[in-house]
């Protein structure tokens, strides 16, 4: 592929009108050939004015298309985009990312320089930003992916975020797309959706590259910096890791019993240990450290909740 590929950008969204408007402002003004770019906004039953917002960008240099996906869940929306996409490359992004005008060109460079099509997926950097402020104890849980400082392949243990991630469309289709048992569903923060596609891509012999110059800012609203949200995110993320690992083992014909039992026993100790550390820090009036330990204990509770269900299923 010696020229810029035909690209579909897919943005699943649920009730994020305010943030989506800023994302669309960047997407629709990308420095990219108009005849090689389509933008799909997949509305996952938003109760706000998402449809009207998308229509308001009809006169933009790259006008977005609106799709309604009624099956609730971000991965249902991602699979809908995969089925509809016209581009040979499909780029997934979150509905609250900000990017410069050359972001897409930078993200496409590994594909452009890959005539043998050994690269199956390319990730750009994702930098968390907090436009409404953020407590220090919450900020410690967030940071850039920082897989490497230059453009190149990632290791098998590195799983890029779906907030800024491109795939060869046909390869992703052949591998079954996105697992609808994981990923966000409405208000549930059930993550880990990237694990399946990354694993299958590498198992099939494709490389997954990272390009730090294709960077986006990932906006984190104040609603995501509260103790209740951070706890729920930690709990749901642990649940999703268990589900994702069991799905990968099932796909590979392996048993998950050893993994599940070791994680269960280990997280009993972690839950108790982090709870004790949280109490000690609270007595020492180190409230930020106490909150961080409490969140880590809650993450362990997510493992302890999900593992028995996976063992019995």
C-alpha positions as CSV (number, residue, x, y, z in Angstrom):
1,X,0.0,0.0,0.0
2,X,2.0,3.0,-1.3
3,X,-0.7,5.6,-1.0
4,X,-3.1,6.7,1.7
5,X,-5.7,4.0,2.2
6,X,-9.5,4.3,2.1
7,X,-10.4,4.7,5.8
8,X,-13.6,4.4,7.8
9,X,-13.6,6.1,11.2
10,X,-16.1,4.5,13.6
11,X,-17.2,6.2,16.8
12,X,-19.6,4.4,19.1
13,X,-21.5,6.7,21.4
14,X,-23.9,6.7,24.2
15,X,-25.4,9.8,25.7
16,X,-22.2,11.9,25.2
17,X,-23.5,14.8,23.1
18,X,-21.3,17.5,24.7
19,X,-18.1,15.5,24.3
20,X,-19.0,14.1,20.9
21,X,-19.3,17.6,19.5
22,X,-15.7,18.3,20.2
23,X,-14.6,15.0,18.8
24,X,-16.5,15.6,15.6
25,X,-14.9,19.0,15.2
26,X,-11.5,17.3,15.0
27,X,-12.6,14.3,12.9
28,X,-14.4,16.3,10.2
29,X,-11.5,18.6,9.5
30,X,-8.8,16.0,9.1
31,X,-6.2,16.7,6.4
32,X,-7.1,13.6,4.4
33,X,-8.5,13.1,0.9
34,X,-12.3,13.4,1.0
35,X,-12.8,10.5,-1.4
36,X,-10.8,8.2,0.9
37,X,-12.5,8.9,4.2
38,X,-15.9,8.1,5.7
39,X,-16.9,8.8,9.3
40,X,-19.6,6.6,11.0
41,X,-21.2,7.7,14.3
42,X,-22.9,4.7,15.8
43,X,-25.6,5.8,18.3
44,X,-26.2,3.1,20.9
45,X,-29.7,4.3,22.0
46,X,-28.6,7.7,23.3
47,X,-31.4,9.6,25.0
48,X,-29.8,13.0,24.2
49,X,-29.6,14.9,20.9
50,X,-26.9,12.8,19.2
51,X,-28.8,12.4,15.9
52,X,-29.3,16.2,15.6
53,X,-25.7,16.8,16.6
54,X,-24.4,14.6,13.8
55,X,-26.7,16.2,11.3
56,X,-25.3,19.7,12.3
57,X,-21.9,18.6,10.8
58,X,-23.4,17.9,7.3
59,X,-21.6,20.8,5.8
60,X,-18.1,19.9,7.2
61,X,-15.2,18.9,5.0
62,X,-15.8,15.3,6.0
63,X,-19.5,15.0,6.8
64,X,-20.2,12.2,9.3
65,X,-22.9,9.5,8.7
66,X,-25.3,8.6,11.5
67,X,-26.2,4.9,12.4
68,X,-28.5,3.7,15.1
69,X,-27.5,0.4,16.8
70,X,-30.3,-0.7,19.1
71,X,-28.5,-3.7,20.7
72,X,-27.0,-2.2,23.9
73,X,-23.3,-2.4,24.2
74,X,-20.2,-0.7,22.7
75,X,-19.1,-3.8,21.0
76,X,-22.5,-4.2,19.3
77,X,-21.9,-0.7,17.9
78,X,-18.4,-1.6,16.9
79,X,-19.5,-4.7,15.0
80,X,-22.3,-2.7,13.3
81,X,-19.6,-0.3,12.1
82,X,-17.4,-3.2,10.9
83,X,-20.4,-4.5,8.9
84,X,-21.1,-1.1,7.3
85,X,-17.6,0.1,6.7
86,X,-16.5,0.9,3.2
87,X,-12.9,1.6,4.0
88,X,-10.1,-1.0,3.8
89,X,-8.9,0.3,7.1
90,X,-11.3,0.8,10.0
91,X,-10.3,3.2,12.8
92,X,-12.1,3.0,16.1
93,X,-12.2,5.9,18.5
94,X,-14.0,7.0,21.6
95,X,-16.6,9.8,21.6
96,X,-14.5,12.1,23.8
97,X,-11.2,12.2,22.1
98,X,-9.5,15.3,20.7
99,X,-6.9,15.2,17.8
100,X,-4.9,17.5,15.6
101,X,-5.5,17.8,11.8
102,X,-2.8,15.3,10.8
103,X,-3.7,12.6,13.3
104,X,-5.2,10.2,10.7
105,X,-2.3,10.6,8.3
106,X,0.1,9.7,11.1
107,X,-2.0,6.7,12.2
108,X,-2.0,5.4,8.6
109,X,1.8,5.5,8.1
110,X,2.5,2.0,9.2
111,X,-0.1,0.7,6.8
112,X,1.3,2.8,4.0
113,X,4.8,1.4,4.5
114,X,3.6,-2.2,4.7
115,X,3.5,-3.6,1.2
116,X,3.4,-7.2,2.4
117,X,0.4,-6.5,4.7
118,X,2.1,-8.0,7.8
119,X,0.5,-5.3,10.0
120,X,-3.0,-6.1,11.1
121,X,-3.6,-3.3,13.6
122,X,-2.1,0.1,14.5
123,X,-2.6,2.0,17.7
124,X,-1.9,5.6,18.4
125,X,-1.1,7.2,21.7
126,X,-3.9,8.0,24.1
127,X,-3.3,10.8,26.6
128,X,-5.8,11.3,29.5
129,X,-6.7,14.9,30.1
130,X,-9.1,16.3,32.8
131,X,-10.8,19.5,31.5
132,X,-12.9,19.8,34.7
133,X,-10.1,19.0,37.1
134,X,-9.0,15.8,38.8
135,X,-7.9,14.8,42.4
136,X,-4.3,13.7,42.6
137,X,-5.3,10.3,43.9
138,X,-7.4,9.7,40.7
139,X,-4.7,11.0,38.4
140,X,-2.4,8.3,39.6
141,X,-4.5,5.7,37.9
142,X,-4.2,7.3,34.5
143,X,-1.4,7.8,32.1
144,X,-0.4,7.5,28.4
145,X,0.0,4.1,26.9
146,X,3.7,4.8,26.1
147,X,4.4,1.5,24.5
148,X,7.5,2.9,22.7
149,X,8.9,6.3,21.7
150,X,9.1,5.6,18.0
151,X,6.8,3.9,15.4
152,X,7.1,0.1,15.5
153,X,5.6,-3.2,16.6
154,X,4.3,-3.9,20.1
155,X,5.0,-6.9,22.3
156,X,2.5,-9.7,22.8
157,X,1.8,-8.5,26.3
158,X,0.8,-5.0,25.2
159,X,-2.9,-4.4,24.5
160,X,-3.6,-1.0,23.0
161,X,-6.8,0.9,23.9
162,X,-9.8,1.0,21.6
163,X,-9.9,4.8,22.0
164,X,-7.4,5.1,19.1
165,X,-7.0,1.9,17.2
166,X,-7.0,0.9,13.5
167,X,-7.5,-2.5,11.9
168,X,-7.4,-4.0,8.4
169,X,-11.1,-4.3,8.0
170,X,-11.2,-7.6,6.2
171,X,-8.9,-9.3,8.6
172,X,-11.0,-8.1,11.6
173,X,-14.1,-9.4,9.8
174,X,-12.5,-12.8,9.2
175,X,-11.6,-13.0,12.9
176,X,-15.1,-12.4,14.1
177,X,-14.9,-8.8,15.1
178,X,-15.6,-7.8,18.7
179,X,-16.8,-10.0,21.5
180,X,-20.2,-8.7,22.7
181,X,-19.8,-10.3,26.1
182,X,-17.4,-7.6,27.1
183,X,-17.2,-3.9,26.6
184,X,-19.3,-1.0,28.0
185,X,-23.1,-1.5,28.1
186,X,-25.0,1.6,28.9
187,X,-23.7,2.8,32.3
188,X,-21.8,-0.4,33.1
189,X,-18.0,0.1,32.8
190,X,-17.2,-3.4,31.5
191,X,-13.9,-3.0,29.7
192,X,-11.3,-5.4,28.2
193,X,-12.9,-5.3,24.7
194,X,-9.5,-5.0,23.0
195,X,-8.1,-8.3,24.4
196,X,-9.9,-10.6,22.0
197,X,-9.1,-8.8,18.7
198,X,-5.5,-8.3,19.7
199,X,-5.0,-11.9,20.7
200,X,-6.6,-13.2,17.5
201,X,-4.7,-10.8,15.3
202,X,-1.3,-11.9,16.8
203,X,-2.3,-15.6,16.7
204,X,-3.0,-15.3,13.0
205,X,0.6,-14.0,12.5
206,X,-0.2,-10.3,12.1
207,X,1.8,-7.6,13.8
208,X,0.3,-4.9,16.0
209,X,2.1,-1.5,15.7
210,X,2.2,1.6,17.8
211,X,2.8,5.1,16.4
212,X,3.2,7.8,19.1
213,X,2.7,10.7,16.7
214,X,-0.9,9.7,16.1
215,X,-1.8,11.0,19.5
216,X,-5.3,11.9,20.9
217,X,-6.3,13.5,24.1
218,X,-8.8,11.4,26.0
219,X,-11.1,13.7,27.9
220,X,-12.1,12.6,31.4
221,X,-15.1,14.5,32.8
222,X,-15.4,15.2,36.5
223,X,-18.1,12.4,36.7
224,X,-15.2,9.9,36.1
225,X,-13.1,11.2,39.0
226,X,-15.5,10.5,41.8
227,X,-14.9,7.6,44.3
228,X,-18.1,5.9,43.2
229,X,-17.1,5.9,39.5
230,X,-13.5,4.9,40.1
231,X,-14.6,2.0,42.3
232,X,-17.2,0.8,39.7
233,X,-14.6,1.1,37.0
234,X,-12.1,-1.0,39.0
235,X,-14.7,-3.6,39.9
236,X,-16.1,-3.9,36.3
237,X,-12.6,-3.9,34.8
238,X,-11.6,-6.9,36.9
239,X,-14.8,-8.7,35.9
240,X,-14.1,-8.1,32.3
241,X,-10.5,-9.4,32.6
242,X,-11.8,-12.7,33.9
243,X,-14.4,-13.0,31.1
244,X,-11.9,-12.0,28.5
245,X,-9.3,-14.5,29.7
246,X,-11.9,-17.3,29.8
247,X,-13.0,-16.5,26.3
248,X,-9.4,-16.5,25.0
249,X,-8.7,-19.9,26.7
250,X,-11.9,-21.3,25.2
251,X,-10.9,-20.1,21.7
252,X,-7.5,-21.7,22.2
253,X,-8.8,-25.0,23.5
254,X,-7.2,-24.4,26.9
255,X,-8.7,-24.9,30.4
256,X,-9.2,-21.8,32.6
257,X,-9.3,-23.7,35.9
258,X,-5.8,-23.0,36.9
259,X,-6.0,-19.3,36.1
260,X,-9.3,-18.9,37.9
261,X,-8.3,-20.7,41.1
262,X,-4.9,-18.9,41.3
263,X,-6.6,-15.5,40.7
264,X,-9.3,-16.2,43.3
265,X,-6.8,-17.2,46.0
266,X,-4.5,-14.3,45.2
267,X,-7.3,-11.7,45.2
268,X,-8.6,-12.9,48.6
269,X,-5.2,-11.9,50.0
270,X,-5.1,-8.7,47.9
271,X,-8.6,-7.6,49.1
272,X,-7.6,-8.1,52.7
273,X,-4.2,-6.5,52.3
274,X,-5.4,-3.4,50.5
275,X,-8.3,-3.0,53.0
276,X,-5.8,-3.0,55.8
277,X,-3.5,-0.6,54.1
278,X,-6.5,1.7,53.4
279,X,-7.4,1.7,57.1
280,X,-3.9,2.4,58.2
281,X,-3.6,5.4,55.8
282,X,-7.0,6.7,57.0
283,X,-5.8,6.6,60.6
284,X,-2.6,8.5,59.5
285,X,-4.8,11.1,57.8
286,X,-3.4,10.2,54.4
287,X,-6.8,10.3,52.7
288,X,-5.5,10.1,49.1
289,X,-3.5,7.0,49.8
290,X,-6.4,5.5,51.6
291,X,-8.7,6.0,48.6
292,X,-6.2,4.4,46.2
293,X,-5.9,1.3,48.4
294,X,-9.6,1.1,48.8
295,X,-10.0,1.2,45.0
296,X,-7.4,-1.6,44.6
297,X,-9.3,-3.7,47.2
298,X,-12.5,-3.1,45.2
299,X,-10.8,-4.3,42.1
300,X,-9.9,-7.5,43.9
301,X,-13.6,-7.8,44.8
302,X,-14.4,-7.7,41.1
303,X,-12.2,-10.8,40.6
304,X,-13.8,-12.5,43.6
305,X,-17.3,-11.8,42.2
306,X,-16.7,-12.9,38.6
307,X,-14.5,-16.0,39.1
308,X,-17.1,-18.2,40.7
309,X,-19.6,-17.3,37.9
310,X,-17.0,-18.3,35.3
311,X,-16.2,-21.5,37.1
312,X,-19.9,-22.5,37.3
313,X,-20.8,-21.5,33.7
